[in-house]
Amino acid sequence: MPLTQQELGRRLRDAREAVSFTQDQVADHLDVSRSAIAQIELGNRAVGSLELDQLARLYGRDIREFFSEDFRQETALVAFRLAEALADENAADALRDCMSVSRELTHLEKLVGANRDLASMVRYGIPSPRSRYDAIRQGSSVAEQERRRLAMGDAPIEDINELLQAQGVRTAMVSLPEDVSGLTLLDPDIGPFVAVNCEEHILRRTFSFAHEYAHVLLDSDVKGTISRNSQNTELMEVRANSFAANFLMPEGGVREFLSTLGKGGQARLFAETPTGDESAIGIEARGTGSQDVRLHDVVLLAHRFGVSRTVALYRLRNLHILSDRELQVLLAQEREGRGRDLERLMRLPKPAHNEERYRFHYRFLSLALEAYEREAISRSKVEELFAAVLKQPKSAISLDEFQLIEREKPTGVSIPGG
């Protein structure tokens, strides 16, 4: 049954009310009068395609939802609230853009038969931690379980972004406020969505991706979380940090690598006796030979596991390989820039920042071209998708590639080779 103008207006009104926008606020965003919005919602004024696209983006919706038989008023509420909670309009706009692209990706996957089974995604039904010790223990345990489930052993993770996407998690890098390292959204249509702060160093983003993955696995009842550096003592954040450290740097892998450097053996023993949730008494004994971990060891260890040197140092402390005094000495050396100097001295390759930024683009654009090849979308739609992902005006997208594809389409006539 065709959608009437009145029914479309009602759905637009429901979508606006779901996110608590007034007609005046919507009018300001679209640069039209309040009466124009009122007339659209009453079904007395037709809504243009550009206006509908702007409204869908503003309400955190896929434009196709307005024409769906099972339109739901509350669908985008969590996404909208998360964007508003950033308290930064530029960041909120960037998040909405990423959500829009993720919805397009979900649609492309369905068109080419590569859609994900969201119902089969793994969740760990663990109760909320009641103490810091409990949070650390839970994060560590789930990291070990997840590594076993993925048959990863103790090997380093080559690409955390790719790993998350392989598990059905949408990922994005967004310019977020300085205090925000990342966020997680569990959307009913696109599934788990994780964004990290693109302003941070690539190694910091690696930790943030692992941190947000913990929220996907452990906090599915929350639906939306924002990870702020100022809130890293909250138990959910402590648990996610513990997961990330253990997931990225498994104990067996760390100890094995240190042994290849002649460190971490039996000549040195450091044990901690817990005295409560957050404190411990350290007892240290030394044998013959030097087992001390030096900063150059940390530089190599961090490079091996693709994490920052600071993360590597705290991981060594948590594994009782470093004492608190040794940790502070090495952190001071790192702050002085000695770790960076050692990295240059050893000619260690730097992470490929640009390759990581554009990896998502490759898959998205490949699916768009595949859908076009199958005549599931128009050439105009391909141009629109390329423009959205590459953040260029549609007029700037070259059409040569599309014309080449058209020439390569099969004609249905086979010509025998000579």
BELMO-V292043 format. One line per field, one symbol per residue. ss: DSSP state (H for helix, E for strand, C for the rest). phi: phi as a letter, one per 30 degrees, with the letter a starting at -180 (. if undefined). psi: psi as a letter, one per 20 degrees, with the letter a starting at -180 (. if undefined). Layout:
ss=???
phi=???
psi=???
This chain:
ss=CCCCHHHHHHHHHHHHHHCCCCHHHHHHHHCCCHHHHHHHHHCCCCCCHHHHHHHHHHCCCCHHHHHCCCCCCCCCHHHHHHHHHCCCHHHHHHHHHHHHHHHHHHHHHHHHCCCCCHHHCCCCCCCCCCCHHHHHHHHHHHHHHHHHHCCCCCCCCCCHHHHHHHCCCEEEEECCCCCEEEEEEEECCCEEEEEEECCCCHHHHHHHHHHHHHHHHHCCCCCEEEEEHHHCCCHHHHHHHHHHHHHHCCHHHHHHHHHHCCCCCCCEEEEEEECCCCCEEEEEEECCCCCCCCHHHHHHHHHHHCCCHHHHHHHHHHCCCCCHHHHHHHHHHHHCCHHHHHHHHCCCCCCCHHHHHHHHHHHHHHHHHHHHHCCCCCHHHHHHHHHHHHCCCHHHCCCHHHHHHHHHCCCCCCCCCC
phi=.dddddddddddddddddcicddddddddchbddddddddddicbdcddddddddddddicdededcddcebdcecddddddddddhbdddddddddddddddddedddddcicddcddcddbcdcdddcadddddddddddddddddddhcicddddbdddddddcicdbacbdceedcdaabbccdccidbbbbdddddedddedddddddddddcbdddiabcccddcdcdddddddddeeddddbdeeddddddddcibidddbbbbbcdcldbbaccbbbbcdiccddcddddedddddcibddddddddddddidcddddedddddddddjdddddddddhdddddeddddcddeededdddddddedidbddddddddeddddhbdeddddceddddddddddcicccddd
psi=pqprhghggghhgghghhjkqrhggghghilrqhhggghghijipqprhgghggggghjkqphhhijqhlpphjgjgggghgghihkohgggghghgghghhhhggggghhjkkqqnhhjqpqompqqqirgggggggggghggghgghjlibjqqohnhghgghhjjppqqpqorqhiphrqppnphgibpppproiirqhhhhghhghghhghghhliihhpqpophikiiqhhhgghggggghghmqgghghgghhijkrjaiipppqpopjahjrqppppqqbqqojpprhhghghgghgjkrqhgggghghghjkhqrhghghghhghghijhggghgghjlpqqqnghghhjhggggghghghghghjkhqrhhhggggggggilqqhiippighhhgghhipqiippoqq.
